[in-house]
Amino acid sequence: MTFTTYSKIASGVALALVLGACNPNTVPEITGSVQQQTTGSATVAPVQQTAMDQFISELISKMSIEEKVGQLNLLSSDWDKTGPTLSADYQQQIKAGKVGAVFNAYTANFTRELQKVAVEQTRLGIPLLFGYDVIHGHRTIFPISLGEAASWDLGSVKASARVAATEASAEGLHWTFAPMVDISRDPRWGRISEGSGEDVFLATELAKARVHGFQGDDLKATNTVLACAKHYAAYGQAQAGRDYHSTDMSERELWETYLPPFKATVEAGVGSFMTAFNDLNGVPATANHYLIKDILKHRWGFDGFVVTDYTSINELVPHGLAEDLSHAGQLALNAGVDMDMQGAVYSKHLPELLAQGKVSEAQLDQAVRRILEMKYKLGLFEDPYRYSDEQRQADQIYKAEHLAAARDGARKSFVLLKNENKVLPLSAKQSIALIGPLADSKADMIGSWSAAGDRITKPVTLREALVERLGPDSPIHYAKGAGYEFTDTDQSGFAEAIAAAKKADVIILAMGEKWDMTGEAASRVELDFPGTQDALMKELKKLGKPMVLVLMSGRPMTINWANDNLDSILHTWYAGTQGGHAIADVLYGDYNPAGKLPVTFPRHVGQIPIYYNMKNTGRPYEPEGPEQKYRSRYLDSPNQPLYPFGFGLSYTSFTYSAVTLSSTQLQPAEEITASVTLTNTGDRAGEEVVQLYIQDKTASVTRPVRELKGFQKVMLDKGESKTVQFSIKATDLAFYNLDMAYVAEAGEFNLFIGTDSTTSNQATFQLTNTVQLQSAMVRP
């Protein structure tokens, strides 16, 4: 079935577009037939025009202004609501040829129904692009993205995106609004749950894994979806941790911290970008020519299309940049924004802006081309219904291997934060009291941005998993104890919880945040346990029994009392559809936890922003040093976090040998090898994430105290040792100098290899000569 079958003009005559019309297979690729041209004395190489280029050029030449503008219009269906507005007439607009893409519409039947309108009832029959927020799973839900980052397992994260793409594409979706690659160092910001945490290196590696997982090796394969890098750029640094708030930073901070994950997605072939809500250096991202045209499209050579976030062109008006919506549309198109999400600004105002000469038809054509190219690459012009396959949908949704992958991905994401006296793993012989508002809550297992995931019947709760594991007659004493809404001070459930705990050998507390307390529009000024959970824990502590906290949240929390008073703490984030089984697997030792924190946990909100790779000061605090009054410190708290970046325990133990280097002199064109011997000194097999950090001791601008530059996840049997090696090149040492040239400066470097970002296991080497990798940037 080809697109030609459905292409019609208004009179109903098949639209052949002269050369076979919209069937791209009829256009041969032009390779050597173009003659060389000369301009003066210079010879210009022939343009190599592909079948796609010629096909799209022919199609654009047949389009009216209204049809072109329609391709730039992305509207939401009424199946789901992910923002403040809906378009009640979206189906009528599709029929009128005024819509190029639809989001929040899925299932094979519904997407086929809408696609049929676009293909069979419009003049040119251009297929729709269907998008959705498939963030950490589609139907089968994996751990939230921050949880997946805690696995430090690139293969697992890629597999998660692959399953999500398989299920989403089986339900008619072509495009996901993921991955979110924003760096965030402020856990007050709710959307920290949607990203990969605070570190550039880790986030960059995970961003590439997710793009490859979503898009696969060939976008024309029907089990792939177009990925979207978001939110471009620096959204994760919203001031005061408040969503949608302003962002302000130096050029160096932008280029060294916030842009690298985005650049990595371009190099990985990502098909689309989404602009951020925030302003950057006084210009909202959706009108930021420097971000979109100069950096993304020109310097990085991005050849996909740029879509706004929800109504963010409209929001240029309250930002104070645009006088009205017409002006907002002008600013956005001139900045390089190709598609308008839900705002309808382009559809209403671009024709008049063209007539007034405030935007050009060449700009419009370029935006249309970028969008049509992605539809072409997805194979939609060959068969617009290829993703709307009911049988494939039935075969792929909640497939057994998808559920198994979700269970394994969840186990890998868990971080053991404390385990005194080896209270974990539990024994099946122990009677347990399961207490807490999250112990038997299905909705809270899958967290925010859980796409089409069923949060009513499909998620396995911890209580259900324990009953299945231990049997219906098992000694599980359950009580919710604290109110589910987390907003009241009602302690009426305490008595039941205490009674249940008195009958048990071990108390398991399932506590944290309700699922919708993190995610978009869910910022908090306090990060303590909400409601009466802290008070309940303190009452249960009086019983003198072992207590295990299963912590569920989408962000770091301030859990000082729990850390000081409970025996074990296992952070499980929001673990997904199979979360209950995964937690039980770890609690009972079927799986040895190996997760490491992708973000620092503060002791107090007053320490925020707090992150491991800060810069030093002229008066650094040295706890063991002499008089420290006039040092960078707090009067009422240690500087150190509660748990550092990269931290995570295991049921076994590991020791590291001293670091050895193949050479202490690094030549610019060569590399040196850093090695450690890792030994499992415990009584069971386990995995360890071996982490490499480097510190530039002296540079032309101040540098972080250390930076992650590599990691390896290593499995060892008990008693087994393995040599772990890292290669270091000059490019690993590069940064933007005082002139904003990208260089690796000659000098001395400290290299650390260990279990987390606080390791003192180090060696020292020198880079012998300065290497300039990129000349100084000149900002337009």
N, C-alpha and C positions, 0 to 999 in steps of 0.2 A: 504494500500500500504506500503510495507516494503522495507527497504534498500536492502534486499536480492534479490528483484525483479530486481534491477538495477546493482547488483554487478557482474562484469564479469572479466574474465582474457582475455589476448590478443587474444586468439584463439576463443573467443566468448562463451566458455563453462561457465555456471553459476559457480561462485566462492562460494563454500560452506564453505571454510576455515575449512573443516573437520567436524566441530561440528554445522553446521547450519550457518556457516560463519558470516556475518555481521548483522544478526538479533539478537539484544541483548535480545529479549524476549525468545530465545531458551536456554539461559544460566541460570540455576537456581542459586539463591543466596546461597553461601556456608556459613553455619553458625556454625555448631558444629562438622563437620566431620574432621577437622584438628587436628592431634594428638599433644599433648604437647611435646616440645623438651626440653632436658636438656643440659646445657653447664656447665661442672664442677659440682659444687654443686648448681648452680642457676637454677631455673625453668623459662623458657621463655614462656610467654602467647601465645596461638595460634593466628595466624594472621587471622583476620576476612576478608575474601576476598568477595567482593560484585560481583554481576553480571556485573556491569560496569568494575570493575577491571579485571575480567577474560576476558571479551569481548575485552577490549583494549589491554591486554597483548597478546592475540591471534592475534589480528590485527597487532600489532607492530612486532610480530615475523615473519609475512609474508612480511613485507615491506623491500624494498631495501634501500640502503643509499640515493639514489636519491629521492625516494618517501618520506622518512623521512624528508629530507631537504626541500622538497616541501611543507610540512605542516607548515614550519616555514616562508614561503614566503607570504607576504601580498602585493598585487599590486592594484593600482587604475585602475578603468575603465576610459573610456574617456567621461563619462556622466557629470562629474563635475571635477573641478580642485581646489584642496585645498592646493597646494604646488608647488614647482618650476619645477617638472618633471612629465612626463607621460610615461607609458609603452605601446608603440604602439602595441606590440605583445602579450598582456596579454591573449587574447583568445587562441592563439597558445600554450602559456605556460600552460594554464589550461588543454588543450587537452593532453599535454605531461606529465601531472601529477606533474607539478613543482610549483603548487600554492595551498596553503591551505586556503586562505581567500582573499576576494576582497572587496575593499571599493569604495565609490562613484558610486555604482550601485544600483538602486532601481526600483520599480514597479514590480508587480506580474509577468508580462510577461517577462521582461528582466532578472530578477533573475532566473526564471524557465529556460529560455534559457541557461544561463551560468551554472546553476546547472546540467542541462541535459548533458552538455559536460563532467563535472567532474564525474558524476555518471555513465553515459552510455558509455563513450568513453575512460576511463582510466582503467588500469589493475585491481585496487582494488575498484574503484568506491567510494572513500571517498568523502562525500559531502563537499562543500565549506561553509565557514562562511562569511556572508555578513555584512559589517559594514559601518557606516556613521556618520557624525557629527550632530547628533540630539541633539542639545544643549538646546534650549528653545522652543521646538515644532518641528514637522515634516512638515506637510502641514499647519495645524492650528498653527499659531505662537503665543506664549505667550510673555510676557515682557522678555527682556534680563535677564540673571541670576542675575545680580546685582540689577535690578529692583525687581525681585521676592524676593530677600533677604530683600528688603526694606519693604516687607509686614509683616515680622516677623510672618508669618502664615505657620506653618509646614504642615497643612492639605492642604492648597491651593497649596503649592509647590509640595507636593506628588501627588496631583491630576493632576497638570500640566505634571509631568513626566509620569503619567499613561496614559494621553491622547496621549502624544508623542509616547509612546511605542505602544499603540493601533494602531495608524496610521502608524507608521514606520513598525511594524510587518505585517500589512496588505499589505504593498508594498514590502514584501519579505526580509526585514531587520531583522537580528538576533542580532545586536550588535550596541551600540551607544558609541561614544567616549565622554562620559560624565558620571558623573559630573566632572567639573573642581573644585577642592577643594583647589587651591592655595590661601593662605593668601596674600593679597597685601595691602601695605600702601603707595603706590606711584601712584597717579592718572596720572602721565605722561605715565605710562605703559598702552598701549592700551587694553591689555587683562584683565585689572581689570574689564571690562564690563562682562566678561565671568564667574566670580567667585562670591563669597559671601561677599567680602569686607575685613575688617581689623581685625575682632575679631575671636578668636579661638572658643569660646563657640558657638556663633551664626553659624559660618561656619560649625562646627561639627554637630550641630543639622540638618542643612539644607542638609549636605552631606548624612546623614542617610536617610532623607526623600526622597531625589532624588533616591538613590539606591533602596529603597523599592518601589518607584513609577515605576521605569523602570523594575525591575525584578519581581515585584509582589510576590505572595506567592509560586509560582511553575514555574520554568523556562520552564517546558514542556508545559505550557499553551501557545497557539499560539498568545496571545496578550501581551507577554512579550518580552523584549530584554535584552541582557547581558549588564550590565553597565561597565564602565571603569573609574577608579579613575585616574585623571591626574592633573598636570604633576609632576611626582614623581622625585625629590622633591625640594622645595624652589625656584621654577621658578618665583614666584611672587615677589621675592626680587632682581630682576635683577638690577644691579648697574646703577645709573643715569636714571632709568625708561626706559631703552632702551631694546627692545625686543631681546631675544636670548643672552643677555649679561651675563657676569660672575656674580657669586654669592659667597659671602664670609660671614661667620657668625660663631659664637661660637657654640660649641656643645650644650650648654644650650638653646640657642635661637632656634636651630634646633628642639630640643626635646620638648620644651615648646610651641613654636608658630607654626612651619611649619609642624610638623609630626602628631599632634593629629587628624586633619580632615581625613588624610589618614588612620590612625589606626582605626578610627570610621567606615570607609567604609569596612574594613576587617571584623570588628565585625558585620557589617550589611550584610555580605555575598557577597560583590561585586565579580564579576567573573573575572575581568581583571584589570590590572594596565598599565598605559602608562608612559614611562620615559620622563624626561624633557630635554630640549635643553641645559640648562646651566650646567656649572661645579659647583661642590660643594667641597670646600676645596681642590681645585686643580685637582679633578677627575670628568670629565663629567659624568652626571647621567647615561648615557647609558653604561658606563663601570665601574660603581661604585659598587664594590662588597659589600662594607659596607651597602649601601642603599638597594640593591636588595636581595642579598643572606643572609646577616647577619640579618638585621632588618626585612625586609618584609617577607621573606620566613622562616627564622629560628625563630626569636624572636616572630613575630606576627603569624606565622603559616598559612600564606596565601597559599591557595591551588588552586588558579586560575592561569592564565598565564600572563606574562609580555610582552607587545608589545612596540616597540620603537615609538617615534614620527617620523614624516615624514623625512626619510633619515638621522636620527640622528646617525646611526652607521657610515655612510660615513663621517659624520662631526667630527668624532674622529680624522680624519687626519688634517683638518685645526685647530682644537683645539690644536694640537701639542702633542697629547697623542699617536697616532698610526702612525707608519711609512708609512703604505699603507693600502689599503682596506682589504687585507688578515689579517694583524695584527689587524685591527679594528674589524673584525669578530671574531677573537680569543678572544680579550678582552671582547667583548659583551657577547658571549656565556659563557665564564668563569665567568663573573659577574652575570649571571643568567637571561639574556634576552632570552625570548622564541621565539619571533616573530619579524621579520624585516619588518618594514613598508616602502615599495616603494624603498628601497635602493638596493635590489638584492645582497647584500653582502653575506648573508648566501648561497643563491642559487649558487653563483659563486665560493665561496671560502671554504665552510665547507668541501666538499669532500677531497680537498687537505690538509686541516688542520687536518682532521681525519687520512689521510694517513701518515702525518708527526708526528702524535702523539701529536699535540699541543692542541687538544681538544679530548675528549673521546666519544665513541659511547654511553656510559652510560649517559653522559650529553645530547647528542642529543636525546636519548630515553626519558629522563625525560621531555625535552621541548615538544617533540611530544605528550607524555602522557597528559600533562597539557592542550594542545590544543584539543586533541581528547576527553578528559573528558568533556570539555564545549560543544562540539558538541553533545556528548551523552546526557548531561543534558538538552539540548535544544530539544531533540527528533529527531535530524536530521538523526540518523541512523535508526530510525523506519520509518520515511517518510521524505526524503530530500526536498520534495516540499510542506511541510505542511504550510510554510509561504507564498507561492506563490499562493494565492487564489484570482482570479480576482473578484469574487462576494463579498468576504469580503472587498477587496480594494474599490469597488464601494460603499459598505454600510458604510464604516468607514471614508473615507476622507472628511474633512470639514463637519462632522456630526453636526446637529443643537446643540446638547448638548456640543459638543467640542467647538463650537463658543461661546456658552453661558459661558462655563468655562473660555475661554480666555478673554472674556469681564470682568468677575468677577475678574479673577486674575490680570488683568491690573489695575482695580480700586483699588484693595488692595495694589498695588505696589506704587501708587502715594504718594509723600511726599509734604505736604503743608509747605513751608518754610517761608512764610510771608503772612499776611492778615490784613493789617491796615484798620481801619474803616469798617471792615466787607464788603469789596467790593465783596467778594465771600461769598455765592453763588449768581449768577446772577439771575435777573428776566427776564422772557420771554417778559416783556413789554419794556425792555431796547433795544435800537438799538445798534448794535455792529460793530466795525471795526475789521476785522480779517486780520492781517498783519504779514508777515514774510515768509521766504523761506521754512519753514517746515509746513506751514498751509495746503497745498494741495499736499503734496508729499507722494505718496504711499510707495515708496521704504524706506523712512525714518521712516515709522511706525514700520517696523519689525526688523530693525537693522542688525548687523552683525551676522554671523553664523546662518542664518535663514533657513538652510537645504533646503528642497524641497519646502519651502514656496514660493508662487507666489507673487512677489513684484510688479507686473505690474497691475494686475486687482483685486486681492482679498482684499488687505488691505483697510480699511475704513479710509480716512483722516479726520482731524478735520473739514475741510470745508464741506465735504460731510455729516458728522454726524450732524453738526449744521443746514445745509439746511434741512435734513430729520427731525430733531427735530422741527425746527421753521417753516418749510414750504417753498416752493419755492418763495413765495412772502414776505418772512420775511425781516426785515431790517438788512441784513448782507452786509456790504461794504468791499469787499475783495481787497487786493493789496499785491503782493509779496514784493515789497519795496526794498529788498536787493538781490543781485545775489546769485543764488543757489550754484554755485561752491565755494563760500566763499573765493576765492583766489584773487579776483580783488578789486579795489578801486572805481568801478563805482557806482556813486550815482544817476544815471539817473532815477531810480525807486522811489526816495524819494518823488517827487512831487505828484505822483499818490497815494502814501501811505498817505501823509499828507492830500490830498483832501478827501480820504476815511475817515480818522479819524475825520475830521471836521464835517462830517455828523452824527457821532455816539455819543451815550451817554458814551460808554465804549470802550476802546481799548484793544483787545486781541492780544498779540504778541506771535507767534509761532516761537521760535528761539532756537539756540543751535549749535550742530555740525551735519554735514552731516553724514549719517550712517557709511560710510567707513572711517571716521576719528577716529574710535575706533575699537577695536578688534585686531587680530593678525597683526603684522608688522605695527602698527598704533600708535607709540609713538609720543608724542609731548613735546616740551620744554616750550611752553606757553599754558595756559589753559583759556585764555580770549575768548570772542566771536570772532570767525574768521570772516574775511571780514569786511563789513561795518555795521554789525548789531548794534554794540554799537553806532555808529554815528547816525544811524536811530532812535534808541530809544531816544537819546538825543534831536533830532529834534522834535520828537513827544511829548516829555515831555513839550515842550514850549507851547503846546496847553492847558495845565492845566486840562486835563481830566483824569479820573481814568484809570490806566493802569495795566493790568494783564499779567504777563509773564508765558506762558506755555513753560517750559524749557525741551528740548529734548537733551539728551546726554547719552553716555555710561560710564561716569566718573564724578567725581567732577570737577567743573569748578570754576575759580576765577571770581565771578560775583559781585564784590563790588559795582560798580556804580548802578547796577540793584537793589541790596539789599537796598541801601541808598535812591533810588529815585522812585522806583515803588511801587504800592500799594499792590499787591499780586504776589506771585511766587509759582507756582505749578510745581514740578519736576515730569515729566512723563516718563523719561528714553526713551527707544524705546518700545512702549507699545504693539506691536503685531498686528495681523490681525484685531482685533476688537478695536484697539487703539482709533480711532476717537470717536466711541460711548462711550467708557469708559471715555475719557476726558470730553465729553459733559455731561455725567452723573454726574461727580464731579463738573464741572463748574456751573451746574444748581441745585445742591443740592440733586439730586436723591440718591446720595451716599456721605456719609460724610467721607472725607479722614482720614485715620488712619495710613498711612505708617510712618516709622521711618528710619532715615539714617543708612545704614550698614557700612558707611565709612565717615570719617571726611572731611569736605570741607575747604580747606585752604583759607586764605585771599590772599596769594601770593605764587607763585611757590617756592620762596626762603625759605619757611617754611617746605618744603617737605624733608624727610618724617615727617608727622605729624599725630599722632593717639592718641586716648584717654588714652590708658593704657601704656603710657611711664613710665620710671622710673624717680624718682626725682633726683636732683643733690645736691651737698653739698652747693650750693648757689642758692636755688630756688628763682624765682622772685615772689614777693608779691606786687601786684599793690597798695594795701592800706597800705603797710608797710613804714618804714623809708627810708632813702636814699638808692636808688636801683642801683647805677652805677655798682658796682662790683657784679652783679647778672647775672644769665643765662637769657639773654633777647636780643632783637633786638633794635637798635637805631631808626629804621624807621618803625616799625610795632609792634602792640601788639603780645604777644605770642599766644593768644587765636585764635582758628580757626574762620572762618566765621560762620559755623554751626557745632556743635559737633556731635560725634557719638551718635546715638539713638534719635536724634532730629526730631520732626515732630509735626505740629499743627493740629488742628481739627476745625470744624465749631462750636463745643461746647467747653466747658471748664471743666477741672477736678481739684479737690483739693485732696491732700493726707493728711491723719492724720499723727501724729508722729509715728515712728516705735516702735513697742513693741516686746519684746522677751519673749519666754516662760521661758527662763533661761539665765543668763549672764555667765554661766559656761557650756562649752561643754565638755562632757566626751568622750573619744576616741571611745567607742563602741555605743554611743547614738547619738541623734540629737536634735537640738533645732529648734523652729519654730519662724520665723519672720513674723510679720503681719502689714498691714496698712489697713485703711479704705479708699476706693476710692469713691468719690462722683462726679456725673455729675452735675455741677453747672450751665450749660448752658441751652439753650432753645430748644435743640433737642437731639435725641438719638445719641450715638456715641461710638466708640471703643477706648480704650486706651491700649497701650503696657506698662505694668507695669514692670520695669526693676530692677533687683537686682545686686548690685555690692559689692565686698568685697575687703578690703585693709588689707594686712598683715603689721602691723605697724613696727615690728622689726624682722629681720630674719638673718640667717647665710650668705645669699647673698641678694643683694638689690632686692626688689620686686616692681612691678608696683604700681602706685599711686592708682589704683583700677582696678578690673577685673570683667567683666560680668560673673555671675554665675547662672542666671536664668531669665526667663521672662514669663509673661502670658498676653494673649490678652483678654481683658475684655470688653464686650458690656454692656452699661448701658442706660436705658431710662433717659430722663431729670428728674432731682431731685432724681434719684435712687442712693443708696449707696451699696457697697459690700465690705466685708472683703476679702482681698487677702493675702494668706499665702504662705510662702516658707519654705521648710525644709533644714537645713544646717547640713552636716555631716563632719567628719574629712577629708574624701576624697575630699571634695570641696575645701579644703585649701592646698592641696598638691602641691609641686613643686620639682625641682631637686636642691639638696643642693650643697655645695661646692665639695663634693665627687661624685656628680652625682648619689646619691641615691634619690629615690623618697619618700619624707617624708612630713608629716604635722607637723610642729614644734609647740611646746607649746608656747603660748604667747597671746598677745592682738590683736584683729582684729576690724576694723571699718566696719560696714555693712550699705549700702545705698540702699534705695528703692525710686524710683521716676520716672520722665517722660523721663529723658535722662541721659547721662553719667556725667553731671555736677551737678546733684542733691546734695543738702546738707542735705537731710533728713536722719539722721543716728542714729545708736545705736552702742554700743560697747559690745563685749563679749570676753571671754578668752577660748582658748583650754587648757585644764588642763595638758595634757601629750603629748609628742611627739609620733607620730605614723609613723613607717617605713613601707611603702607599697611595696617598691621594693628595693632590695639591689643595691649597687653602680654598675654601668655598667662598664665593662671592654671592651674597644674598641680593636678589633683585629689589 
